[in-house]
Amino acid sequence: MAEQEAPGAADAGPGPGSDSPDSDSDSDSGAGASGESEMEFLRTLLSRTLGLGGEGPEKVLEELTLEGVSRFMLSDQCKNVVCMVGAGISTSAGIPDFRSPGTGLYANLASYNLPYPEAIFDIRFFKKNPEPFFALAKELYPGQFKPTVCHYFMRLLKEKGLLLRCYTQNIDTLERVAGLAAEDLVEAHGTFFTSHCLGTACRKQYNLDWMKEKIFSSLVPKCDQCNNVVKPDIVFFGESLPSRFFSLMQSDFQKVDLLLVMGTSLQVQPFASLVSRVPAKTPRLLINKEKTGQSDFCLSLLGYGPGLDFDSDKAYRDVAWLGDCDAGCAALAELLGWKTELQELVKREHAAIDTKSQQPPRDSAAGSTPPPQPAQTPGSSSEKSSGAEGKE
């Protein structure tokens, strides 16, 4: 499975631990910096939406094409790339997305007798009836999924010193399998790597091996301390996004020189609104099967309008490459002179995964072989305003 969105930003503001309360001056300066950042965002938003201001933003792309983006990436102007990715980058690995007619996850849930398709990832429904979710988790937990060309392209960005951060809506963990570290990632919809007891007074944590064993035993995982249901740490509809999403968003989107958006419908907030948080001159490249995230006047005024502009007379920084995400990354890698390097990386890493999957699992005391990666899912409150994009 792949993406999914979570609850609104309103109930999960910037996470704890931003500023030290050691002195009033530190606190005041931190608050002042945050306030200035938000004011700058609002000025940029209003200027772009209403056409206010004098000369327009600086243009940094020679042309609004993939070639123009590649030349910019090879220049000294491009030092920090932020990636925003969704279910579309994992479909070639055999993981279904959520919204594709006929083949998407939501189109194939009839056997679970749900009141509505999204209920399988709704926290309120889950607490009353967790069986459908765990049955689906077992079905979507086949062998070892392999990262795609898109995943390894991001790995190359890291190795080239260009990747500032990858913001992912996916919970398939393939970014990690491809070689991105926890520090490289903002897993906006959580992860399957850890699970927690839902008991308010307990909250005991469990690892992936424990959860996998329960799922494949067709058991609803129950806490061994309080007997409450144990839920993977993925974000369901009705839950807040991780605090890391909000805290890093503040700094990352002030530093970004290029925003690379891949395989996402940009339909769920607050994830979709990230594209509007980059500086006014920052180029934004969409690699997707169709154009998405284009400006909506009313949503822009509320701060939720992605605001991508590919076709108007005022377009100056946004580029859309339409087609399969892997093909788009391969085309960009070729223009960058990375084609052979990318091909060899994919071949080498896939061979290593094949070799590992053929080895018998080792005793956990000696360091067990990582289990197959789980499929994807979604999570959050209402689609469009409070999140649920695991449903692309």
Secondary structure, DSSP 8 states (H G I E B T S, - for coil): ------S-GGGS-S-S-SS-TT-HHHHHHHHHHHHHHHHHHHHHHHHHHHT-SSS------SSSSHHHHHHHHTSTT---EEEEE-GGGTGGGT---SSSTTTSGGGG-GGG--SSGGGGGBHHHHHH--HHHHHHHHHT--S-----HHHHHHHHHHHTT-EEEEEE---S-HHHHTT--GGGEEETTEEEEEEEE--TTT--EEEHHHHHHHHHTT---B-TTT--BEEEEE--BTS---HHHHHHHHHHHHH-SEEEEES----STTGGGGGGSS-TT--EEEEESS---B--HHHHHTT----B-SSSTT--SEEEEES-HHHHHHHHHHHHT-HHHHHHHHHHHHHHHHHHHHS----GGG--------------SSTTTT---S--
